[in-house]
Amino acid sequence: MFEQPTVFILGAGASWHYGYPTGEELVKMVIAAAKKLKEFCELSKNKCDKKHIPQYISEIYKDNWDKAALDCQRLIDALEAVHPLVIDYFLSQNKDLQPIGKLMIAWVILECEAVFLYSKHNENRIELLKNSPDKEEQKRVAKGLVDAKKYNDNWYRFILHQLLNGLQSSEDLLSKSKKNNVTFISFNYDVSLETQLRNGLEKVQLLNETDINKAHVEEFFKNNLIIHVYGSIRDFQKNKDMASLTPDAVQKRLEVFTSIETTTKTDYGFPIKIPKEPILYKNLLDEVYEASQNIETIGVEKQENPIVNANAEKAQKLIEKAQVVYILGYGFDELNNNLLGLKENLSKNGLSINHQRNIMFTNFENSERINKRAGILFANKPNLFANGNVAFKQTVTTNFQYERSIKNVYEAFADDFDAI
């Protein structure tokens, strides 16, 4: 169990292991999603029944499919011209494209979720191998001979292990028991962490024998266990409903995301193509639209966003009290650092440090840019983690330890970090 106050700060690299994109890959996938939506709009304008018009098209475009398709193309053209490193800042500078941009981000996250639910493996592994310098590896991928399930990606298992280690009753899960004091602060929109933890806890008999046991599990998830700073695609209750999807339903869901099945009808003697099952695409877009309304994008103006600020305030208080902090797959973006008050709470020069801190972070493949950002944040020393300096320990009136792993998140827990 997590007896010491522990906080996990999760960036995009943490969700990479579950098939979700990081940075530039998200931009590419948003462009691809916009192309799919544009195609759907162009097909649907051909005699689409009123009952099949998605809420997004109705509310934003007043049932005008051409305007929706035009917005898709505007987003595609702008992203292909600018080719931004991070889509969030691009959208903050292009406010007219924010609604369609957020819609497409939600589409991508939901589609990645559907892929993972269906395949049960990290699709990013396959993409990595496709681009491998090893030509034989590329051939194996092309022939479908690679089993992505054999790779170690499920780092949430380490969290489950620690949650259950020493657990004697369902009440021990709760922070008030002072035996499990853990919080996750996520900059990601996906809900893979909630899904995996719930799936694991539901398979433990001790936690599911009685209604009281089950109520403790429910309370565990609801008590600020996971704070999504910029929101998430789905709330807690609806995420529970997703877990009940049958394999056939999961497959059908993925098919709707990945392709538009068409049929032909005659209009004034001319054959025209229309979506074969428009209700499926209406339902899909309605879900995507709802998800897009639950998320915010990073940008300077978000400093004044009351929802983001409320989430950040809760997160800051938890970080301030934490004795163990894991920073995983995080790029140390300055805006996000400031939003969480990391300089004040995790720096050896911070003003609010009053107890021992053990701070561990990942920097996959030892990016010098991340080393510099982390060094400046923790000690105002850009070279703190340069030249192989893995750990840094400072003793003044209190004891700090910073530890870096240059492996991915799974390998960092398996090989490097020893607090779990």
ChimeraX attribute file (.defattr): number of C-alpha atoms within 10 A of each C-alpha:
attribute: neighborCount
match mode: 1-to-1
recipient: residues
	/A:1	20
	/A:2	23
	/A:3	14
	/A:4	15
	/A:5	20
	/A:6	21
	/A:7	26
	/A:8	21
	/A:9	21
	/A:10	20
	/A:11	20
	/A:12	20
	/A:13	22
	/A:14	26
	/A:15	27
	/A:16	19
	/A:17	24
	/A:18	26
	/A:19	23
	/A:20	27
	/A:21	21
	/A:22	18
	/A:23	15
	/A:24	14
	/A:25	13
	/A:26	19
	/A:27	25
	/A:28	18
	/A:29	19
	/A:30	26
	/A:31	23
	/A:32	15
	/A:33	23
	/A:34	25
	/A:35	18
	/A:36	18
	/A:37	22
	/A:38	22
	/A:39	14
	/A:40	22
	/A:41	24
	/A:42	17
	/A:43	18
	/A:44	20
	/A:45	16
	/A:46	15
	/A:47	12
	/A:48	16
	/A:49	11
	/A:50	9
	/A:51	9
	/A:52	15
	/A:53	24
	/A:54	20
	/A:55	18
	/A:56	21
	/A:57	19
	/A:58	13
	/A:59	10
	/A:60	13
	/A:61	14
	/A:62	13
	/A:63	18
	/A:64	15
	/A:65	22
	/A:66	15
	/A:67	16
	/A:68	22
	/A:69	20
	/A:70	14
	/A:71	20
	/A:72	24
	/A:73	17
	/A:74	16
	/A:75	23
	/A:76	21
	/A:77	13
	/A:78	15
	/A:79	18
	/A:80	13
	/A:81	9
	/A:82	9
	/A:83	14
	/A:84	17
	/A:85	14
	/A:86	15
	/A:87	22
	/A:88	20
	/A:89	14
	/A:90	21
	/A:91	22
	/A:92	17
	/A:93	12
	/A:94	13
	/A:95	10
	/A:96	13
	/A:97	18
	/A:98	18
	/A:99	16
	/A:100	22
	/A:101	27
	/A:102	24
	/A:103	23
	/A:104	27
	/A:105	27
	/A:106	27
	/A:107	26
	/A:108	25
	/A:109	25
	/A:110	25
	/A:111	23
	/A:112	22
	/A:113	19
	/A:114	21
	/A:115	24
	/A:116	19
	/A:117	20
	/A:118	17
	/A:119	14
	/A:120	13
	/A:121	22
	/A:122	23
	/A:123	20
	/A:124	16
	/A:125	19
	/A:126	19
	/A:127	12
	/A:128	12
	/A:129	19
	/A:130	17
	/A:131	12
	/A:132	13
	/A:133	10
	/A:134	10
	/A:135	12
	/A:136	10
	/A:137	16
	/A:138	19
	/A:139	14
	/A:140	13
	/A:141	19
	/A:142	13
	/A:143	9
	/A:144	10
	/A:145	10
	/A:146	16
	/A:147	11
	/A:148	17
	/A:149	14
	/A:150	8
	/A:151	11
	/A:152	13
	/A:153	22
	/A:154	16
	/A:155	20
	/A:156	20
	/A:157	14
	/A:158	13
	/A:159	17
	/A:160	16
	/A:161	13
	/A:162	16
	/A:163	22
	/A:164	18
	/A:165	11
	/A:166	12
	/A:167	16
	/A:168	11
	/A:169	12
	/A:170	22
	/A:171	21
	/A:172	21
	/A:173	25
	/A:174	20
	/A:175	19
	/A:176	10
	/A:177	11
	/A:178	14
	/A:179	19
	/A:180	23
	/A:181	21
	/A:182	25
	/A:183	23
	/A:184	20
	/A:185	25
	/A:186	26
	/A:187	21
	/A:188	24
	/A:189	26
	/A:190	23
	/A:191	21
	/A:192	20
	/A:193	18
	/A:194	17
	/A:195	15
	/A:196	15
	/A:197	16
	/A:198	18
	/A:199	13
	/A:200	14
	/A:201	17
	/A:202	13
	/A:203	10
	/A:204	12
	/A:205	11
	/A:206	15
	/A:207	22
	/A:208	17
	/A:209	11
	/A:210	11
	/A:211	10
	/A:212	13
	/A:213	16
	/A:214	18
	/A:215	14
	/A:216	19
	/A:217	21
	/A:218	15
	/A:219	15
	/A:220	18
	/A:221	16
	/A:222	12
	/A:223	12
	/A:224	17
	/A:225	18
	/A:226	19
	/A:227	20
	/A:228	23
	/A:229	26
	/A:230	21
	/A:231	23
	/A:232	23
	/A:233	25
	/A:234	21
	/A:235	12
	/A:236	14
	/A:237	10
	/A:238	10
	/A:239	16
	/A:240	15
	/A:241	9
	/A:242	13
	/A:243	13
	/A:244	10
	/A:245	13
	/A:246	10
	/A:247	11
	/A:248	10
	/A:249	12
	/A:250	18
	/A:251	16
	/A:252	14
	/A:253	21
	/A:254	20
	/A:255	15
	/A:256	16
	/A:257	22
	/A:258	13
	/A:259	10
	/A:260	20
	/A:261	14
	/A:262	15
	/A:263	12
	/A:264	12
	/A:265	14
	/A:266	9
	/A:267	11
	/A:268	7
	/A:269	7
	/A:270	8
	/A:271	11
	/A:272	15
	/A:273	17
	/A:274	22
	/A:275	19
	/A:276	13
	/A:277	14
	/A:278	21
	/A:279	15
	/A:280	17
	/A:281	22
	/A:282	18
	/A:283	16
	/A:284	17
	/A:285	21
	/A:286	17
	/A:287	19
	/A:288	24
	/A:289	23
	/A:290	16
	/A:291	23
	/A:292	24
	/A:293	15
	/A:294	16
	/A:295	22
	/A:296	19
	/A:297	21
	/A:298	20
	/A:299	16
	/A:300	12
	/A:301	9
	/A:302	17
	/A:303	16
	/A:304	10
	/A:305	12
	/A:306	10
	/A:307	16
	/A:308	20
	/A:309	17
	/A:310	12
	/A:311	19
	/A:312	23
	/A:313	16
	/A:314	15
	/A:315	25
	/A:316	19
	/A:317	13
	/A:318	20
	/A:319	24
	/A:320	20
	/A:321	18
	/A:322	25
	/A:323	18
	/A:324	20
	/A:325	23
	/A:326	19
	/A:327	21
	/A:328	25
	/A:329	21
	/A:330	20
	/A:331	21
	/A:332	19
	/A:333	13
	/A:334	12
	/A:335	14
	/A:336	18
	/A:337	14
	/A:338	14
	/A:339	20
	/A:340	24
	/A:341	20
	/A:342	19
	/A:343	21
	/A:344	19
	/A:345	22
	/A:346	24
	/A:347	23
	/A:348	24
	/A:349	14
	/A:350	16
	/A:351	11
	/A:352	14
	/A:353	20
	/A:354	14
	/A:355	13
	/A:356	15
	/A:357	21
	/A:358	18
	/A:359	23
	/A:360	22
	/A:361	22
	/A:362	28
	/A:363	24
	/A:364	19
	/A:365	10
	/A:366	16
	/A:367	10
	/A:368	15
	/A:369	13
	/A:370	19
	/A:371	24
	/A:372	18
	/A:373	20
	/A:374	25
	/A:375	20
	/A:376	17
	/A:377	22
	/A:378	22
	/A:379	18
	/A:380	16
	/A:381	15
	/A:382	18
	/A:383	16
	/A:384	20
	/A:385	23
	/A:386	14
	/A:387	8
	/A:388	8
	/A:389	12
	/A:390	13
	/A:391	14
	/A:392	15
	/A:393	11
	/A:394	12
	/A:395	10
	/A:396	7
	/A:397	10
	/A:398	12
	/A:399	15
	/A:400	20
	/A:401	16
	/A:402	22
	/A:403	18
	/A:404	23
	/A:405	22
	/A:406	17
	/A:407	17
	/A:408	21
	/A:409	27
	/A:410	19
	/A:411	17
	/A:412	21
	/A:413	19
	/A:414	15
	/A:415	10
	/A:416	17
	/A:417	17
	/A:418	9
	/A:419	12
	/A:420	12
